[in-house]
């Protein structure tokens, strides 16, 4: 594959530099690939332009899945190959006209958050689940009006938890004796103030089964949802700027926040009980890209170039590789 000018490098994260101050940024340069691993993955697009957002990763197969907001197609790639394919068609397939967050559970099932799919197409589903072979397992509406399911994470119980950008609610999807069921798991209306623009966005589950972490994009607040009480509390992140926080990546107690239009990647070290976050890095991402979400795949960070900064998106459409903070 011929490299495009857009695959210019994202700067190496030099620990001695990024630890100095919260606002300090490293030079922009993309990660050096391991042998036989691409530095970017090419996505197919529509003739009229395509835009992308979510990414899910299957550790067993090393496959990743990327959602297309313009049409709802789901693309699949593998970390060992630069080319990807359109895995699931959009434009109304299974009632899916757009797609946002994507994640994969231990069984290889792929969960897709529909964003405003049910708003723009009344009666259409808000979410979907597929098996590894692409067979539809369920397509459900939350049964609530004005729902914008933005991102999704698998909890320690194996259920999928979805953020709602239009309300301070977390929806839970699980398969029970009577089939797949979705409902409101937590409503933080009494704690979380809603504002204009995007509210709840990225979500991750902690490995110790204690909490879900959610970023509120318009305020830059990081919220901790206790998995037992279902109550929300604000994480003390000090002076860290998390506004426009989109995707979250958690590795141990180190949380990285992808800030889309500010083009920054902010990393925090979180305390034992996930109540305090100390900023350890704030680095620039490539200036010619608006990155949305990311996943760790075989020691590298795969980030989606959304094309949200282009009125009519133009190729190349890519998932790029960033160094792990």
Secondary structure as GFF3:
##gff-version 3
##sequence-region A 1 325
A	DSSP	three_ten_helix	5	7	.	.	.	ID=ss1
A	DSSP	alpha_helix	15	18	.	.	.	ID=ss2
A	DSSP	beta_strand	40	43	.	.	.	ID=ss3
A	DSSP	beta_strand	52	58	.	.	.	ID=ss4
A	DSSP	beta_strand	63	68	.	.	.	ID=ss5
A	DSSP	beta_strand	74	78	.	.	.	ID=ss6
A	DSSP	beta_strand	85	88	.	.	.	ID=ss7
A	DSSP	beta_strand	102	104	.	.	.	ID=ss8
A	DSSP	beta_strand	110	113	.	.	.	ID=ss9
A	DSSP	alpha_helix	117	120	.	.	.	ID=ss10
A	DSSP	beta_strand	127	130	.	.	.	ID=ss11
A	DSSP	beta_strand	136	140	.	.	.	ID=ss12
A	DSSP	beta_strand	149	154	.	.	.	ID=ss13
A	DSSP	beta_strand	160	164	.	.	.	ID=ss14
A	DSSP	beta_strand	169	176	.	.	.	ID=ss15
A	DSSP	beta_strand	179	187	.	.	.	ID=ss16
A	DSSP	beta_strand	200	205	.	.	.	ID=ss17
A	DSSP	beta_strand	211	216	.	.	.	ID=ss18
A	DSSP	beta_strand	221	226	.	.	.	ID=ss19
A	DSSP	beta_strand	232	234	.	.	.	ID=ss20
A	DSSP	beta_strand	245	251	.	.	.	ID=ss21
A	DSSP	beta_strand	254	259	.	.	.	ID=ss22
A	DSSP	beta_strand	264	270	.	.	.	ID=ss23
A	DSSP	beta_strand	277	284	.	.	.	ID=ss24
A	DSSP	beta_strand	291	297	.	.	.	ID=ss25
A	DSSP	beta_strand	300	305	.	.	.	ID=ss26
A	DSSP	beta_strand	317	322	.	.	.	ID=ss27
###
